[in-house]
Amino acid sequence: MTDREILMKKLSSYQFLIHDLRLYLDTHPNDEDTLNKIKEITDKYAPLREKYEKSYGPLTVNENNTNRWSWIKAPWPWENEEDK
């Protein structure tokens, strides 16, 4: 597994956890522990996302970027080095 894949796996895990905790808050809106956990995970997620975007480009097309097409310059998922 490449560094890029490892980083993406971590980012995906954090995104899933944040989303899941927010869904939990739909039924438990006053749960302070969950709110604190979301902040904790978000604080871990932010530097990883910044690292990924600095190394590999934006994660989504909506990111603030001077070149709106730069997100497509990276290899597509099916363009793996192992496949060449």
Secondary structure, 3 states (H helix, E strand, C coil): CCHHHHHHHHHHHHHHHHHHHHHHHHHCCCCHHHHHHHHHHHHHHHHHHHHHHHHHCCCCCCCCCCCCCHHHCCCCCCCCHHHC
